[in-house]
Amino acid sequence: MSNRNMSRQTKYIMILGRMIGTFVFLTDAPHRRIVRRNLRFTHPHWTPAKIHRISKRIFQNLGITFLEICKLASDSREDVLAKVRILGLVNLCQALDKNKGLIIVSAHLGNWELGLQYAACYLQQPIVGVAKKIRFQPLNQWVHRLRTRFGNKIIYKKGALPEMRQVLRRRGIVGLLVDQSRRSEGVDVTFFGRKVTATPAAAFLAIRCKSPVLPIFCIRESSGQLTIHVNSPLNFERTGDLHADIQCSTQIITDEVERAVRNYPEQWLWVHKRWKKYYPDLYPEYQARRTRRKQRKERRSHI
């Protein structure tokens, strides 16, 4: 595809994506409330006008990302390589040169799906991504085919840790999105000054396998250009106390994610109820649904 055609496609995707995002912003009141509450909670100094403006941009970003992912299903390897640029390549090369496997940590920021595909095309080496299975099976199958079409492998979260260790032992690459966590599996960290749980998988693997951890984020510029930022590898202290080391290392990873989100707040997935474990009052509708489900379950058990 020529650069002119690609530029034209990017322009159309940006325009249509913003339109779709604006429509969802105006019509999807439940998710709009979640986004605004999260922003007020994490940025108490922001004015209502700024929260409204950033909230709208968050939905517009999701609209653009949705169209980019749909287009990715028909893109060739050459198309993917042409539409993304990479910054910090030296960090990636140095991490791979250590020959101890590589742990890529990222977040639902910018276009996270395209970032994974670009890495596989650029490195000409499969990346093992860890994902949560989508309940709707036809959609899960479509997303799985999309994620693996350039050679990547996807393993699902439940019971994934042993397989991830094997990949690193074979000096492979594991990619993890670390900005969400199941409450039962996470360790306590601070995110935007508030207590949350975060997945300890990356920290545990880094300590056990001695593999470098590299933060990588696929960010969309105002022009629509997608840029992969390869940050410096994270340094973890090993004291011999595994629990304390995992806790400290997970906090370091979370801090790196927070810095990226602060730099590009309109590109993060704020629709997620990230603080629900320790601040349930932030999402009263969610808590009410949980209470109703629990009551129905108790009634059934007594029948």
C-alpha positions in Angstrom: 0.0 0.0 0.0 1.4 3.4 -0.9 2.1 6.0 1.7 -0.6 8.3 0.2 -3.3 5.6 0.4 -2.2 4.8 4.0 -2.4 8.4 5.0 -5.8 8.7 3.4 -7.0 5.6 5.3 -5.7 6.9 8.5 -7.5 10.2 8.0 -10.8 8.4 7.4 -10.4 6.1 10.3 -9.7 9.1 12.6 -12.8 11.0 11.4 -15.1 8.0 11.5 -13.7 6.7 14.7 -14.3 10.0 16.5 -17.8 10.1 15.2 -18.5 6.6 16.5 -16.8 7.4 19.8 -18.8 10.6 20.2 -22.1 8.7 19.5 -21.2 6.1 22.2 -20.2 8.8 24.6 -23.6 10.5 24.2 -25.7 7.3 24.4 -23.8 4.9 26.8 -24.6 6.6 30.1 -23.4 3.7 32.3 -19.9 3.7 30.9 -19.8 7.4 30.7 -20.5 7.6 34.4 -17.7 5.1 35.1 -15.2 7.1 33.1 -16.1 10.4 34.8 -16.0 8.9 38.3 -12.6 7.4 37.6 -11.3 10.7 36.4 -12.7 12.7 39.3 -11.3 10.0 41.7 -7.8 10.1 40.3 -7.6 13.8 39.3 -9.5 15.7 42.0 -7.9 18.9 40.8 -9.4 18.7 37.3 -12.3 21.0 36.6 -15.7 19.6 35.5 -15.1 21.0 32.0 -11.8 19.2 31.7 -13.2 15.9 32.9 -16.0 16.3 30.3 -13.5 17.0 27.6 -11.1 14.2 28.4 -14.1 11.8 28.9 -15.3 12.5 25.3 -11.8 12.0 23.9 -11.5 8.7 25.7 -14.6 7.4 23.9 -13.3 8.9 20.6 -10.0 7.1 21.1 -11.9 3.8 21.6 -13.9 4.4 18.4 -10.6 4.9 16.5 -9.0 1.9 18.1 -12.1 -0.2 17.2 -11.8 0.7 13.5 -8.0 0.2 13.5 -8.5 -3.3 14.9 -11.1 -4.1 12.3 -8.7 -2.9 9.5 -5.9 -5.0 11.1 -7.8 -8.2 10.2 -7.1 -7.5 6.5 -3.7 -5.9 6.8 -0.6 -7.6 5.4 2.7 -7.8 7.3 4.0 -5.0 5.2 1.0 -2.9 6.0 1.5 -3.3 9.7 5.2 -2.4 9.5 4.5 0.6 7.4 1.8 2.2 9.7 3.8 2.1 12.9 7.1 3.7 13.9 9.2 2.6 16.9 11.1 4.7 19.4 13.7 3.3 21.9 14.7 0.4 19.6 18.1 0.2 21.4 16.3 -0.8 24.6 14.6 -3.7 22.8 17.9 -4.9 21.1 19.8 -4.8 24.4 17.1 -6.7 26.2 17.1 -9.4 23.5 20.9 -9.6 23.5 20.8 -10.8 27.1 19.4 -14.1 25.7 17.4 -14.7 28.9 13.9 -14.4 27.4 12.0 -11.2 27.5 8.9 -10.0 29.4 7.0 -7.2 27.7 4.6 -5.3 30.0 2.0 -3.0 28.5 -1.5 -1.7 29.2 -4.8 -1.0 27.5 -3.4 2.2 26.2 -3.5 3.6 22.6 -3.8 0.6 20.3 -2.5 -2.3 22.4 -3.6 -5.0 19.9 -1.7 -3.4 17.0 1.4 -3.1 19.2 1.5 -6.8 19.7 1.1 -7.6 16.0 3.8 -5.0 15.0 6.3 -6.6 17.5 5.8 -10.0 15.9 6.2 -8.6 12.4 9.2 -6.5 13.2 11.1 -9.1 15.2 10.0 -12.0 13.0 9.6 -13.9 16.1 6.4 -15.1 17.8 5.3 -13.5 21.0 3.3 -15.4 23.6 0.5 -13.1 24.7 -1.6 -13.7 27.8 -5.3 -12.8 27.5 -8.6 -13.2 29.2 -11.0 -15.4 27.3 -14.1 -13.5 25.9 -17.3 -15.2 27.0 -19.0 -14.8 23.6 -17.4 -17.6 21.8 -17.7 -16.4 18.1 -16.1 -13.0 19.1 -13.4 -14.9 21.1 -12.6 -17.0 18.0 -12.4 -13.9 15.8 -10.1 -12.0 18.2 -7.9 -15.1 18.7 -7.4 -15.5 14.9 -6.6 -11.7 14.7 -4.0 -12.0 17.4 -2.3 -15.1 16.0 -2.4 -14.3 12.3 1.3 -13.2 12.2 2.6 -16.1 14.3 1.9 -15.0 17.8 0.6 -17.5 20.3 -2.2 -16.7 22.8 -2.6 -18.5 26.1 -5.4 -17.8 28.5 -4.9 -16.6 32.0 -6.2 -19.5 34.0 -3.2 -21.8 34.6 -1.0 -19.8 32.3 2.0 -19.3 34.6 3.8 -22.7 34.0 3.6 -22.2 30.2 4.9 -18.7 30.5 7.9 -19.9 32.5 8.6 -22.5 29.8 8.6 -19.9 27.1 11.1 -17.8 29.0 13.3 -20.8 29.7 13.4 -21.3 26.0 14.4 -17.7 25.6 11.1 -16.6 24.1 9.1 -13.5 24.5 6.0 -13.1 26.8 3.7 -10.1 26.5 1.4 -9.1 29.4 -1.2 -6.4 29.8 -0.7 -5.5 33.5 -3.2 -2.7 34.1 -6.1 -5.0 35.1 -6.3 -7.8 37.7 -8.7 -10.3 39.2 -9.1 -9.4 42.9 -8.3 -13.0 44.0 -5.0 -13.2 42.1 -3.5 -9.7 42.6 -1.1 -8.1 45.1 -1.8 -4.7 46.6 -0.2 -1.7 45.0 -0.9 2.0 44.7 -2.2 3.3 41.4 -2.9 7.0 41.0 -2.5 7.4 44.7 -5.2 4.8 45.4 -5.0 1.2 46.6 -5.7 -1.5 44.0 -4.7 -5.0 43.1 -2.3 -5.8 40.3 -1.2 -9.0 38.7 2.1 -10.3 40.1 2.8 -12.5 37.1 5.5 -10.3 35.4 7.3 -9.7 38.7 7.3 -13.4 39.6 8.5 -14.5 36.2 11.3 -11.9 36.2 12.5 -13.0 39.6 12.3 -16.8 38.8 13.6 -16.7 35.3 15.9 -13.7 35.6 14.4 -12.3 32.4 14.5 -8.5 31.6 11.2 -6.6 31.9 10.6 -4.0 29.2 7.6 -1.6 29.2 6.3 -1.0 25.7 3.3 1.1 24.8 1.7 1.7 21.4 0.6 5.4 21.4 -1.5 7.3 18.9 -0.2 10.7 17.9 -2.6 13.6 17.1 -2.0 13.0 13.4 -3.1 9.3 13.7 0.4 8.0 13.5 0.9 5.0 15.8 4.2 5.0 17.7 5.6 2.2 19.8 7.5 3.6 22.8 10.1 1.1 24.1 11.0 2.4 27.5 14.1 1.5 29.5 14.1 -1.9 31.2 12.8 -2.0 34.8 15.3 -2.7 37.6 14.1 -4.9 40.5 15.8 -5.5 43.8 16.1 -9.1 44.9 16.4 -9.4 48.7 15.7 -13.1 49.0 12.2 -12.5 50.4 10.1 -13.7 47.5 6.8 -12.2 48.7 8.4 -8.8 49.4 10.3 -8.8 46.1 7.2 -9.5 44.1 5.3 -6.8 45.9 8.0 -4.2 45.3 8.5 -5.2 41.7 4.8 -5.2 40.9 4.6 -1.6 42.3 7.5 -0.6 40.0 5.7 -2.0 37.0 2.4 -0.3 38.1 4.3 3.0 38.5 5.5 2.7 34.9 2.0 2.1 33.7 0.8 5.1 35.7 3.4 7.4 34.1 2.3 6.3 30.6 -1.4 6.9 31.4 -0.7 10.3 32.9 1.1 11.3 29.7 -1.8 10.1 27.5 -4.9 10.0 29.7 -7.3 10.1 26.8 -5.9 6.9 25.4 -6.4 4.6 28.5 -9.3 2.2 29.1 -11.0 4.2 31.8 -14.3 2.3 31.3 -12.8 -0.4 33.5 -13.9 -0.4 37.2 -10.3 -0.4 38.3 -10.8 0.6 41.9 -13.8 -1.5 42.8 -12.1 -3.8 45.4 -11.1 -1.1 47.9 -13.5 1.7 46.9 -16.8 0.0 46.1 -18.8 3.1 46.7 -17.2 4.5 43.5 -19.5 2.2 41.5 -22.8 1.9 43.4 -24.7 0.4 40.4 -22.2 -2.4 40.2 -22.4 -3.1 44.0 -26.2 -3.1 43.7 -26.1 -5.7 41.0 -23.7 -7.8 43.0 -26.0 -7.7 46.0 -29.0 -8.7 43.8 -27.1 -11.6 42.3 -26.0 -12.8 45.8 -29.6 -12.6 47.1 -30.9 -14.6 44.1 -28.2 -17.2 44.7 -29.1 -17.5 48.4 -32.8 -17.8 47.5 -32.1 -20.6 45.1 -30.0 -22.5 47.7 -33.0 -22.5 50.0 -35.4 -23.9 47.4 
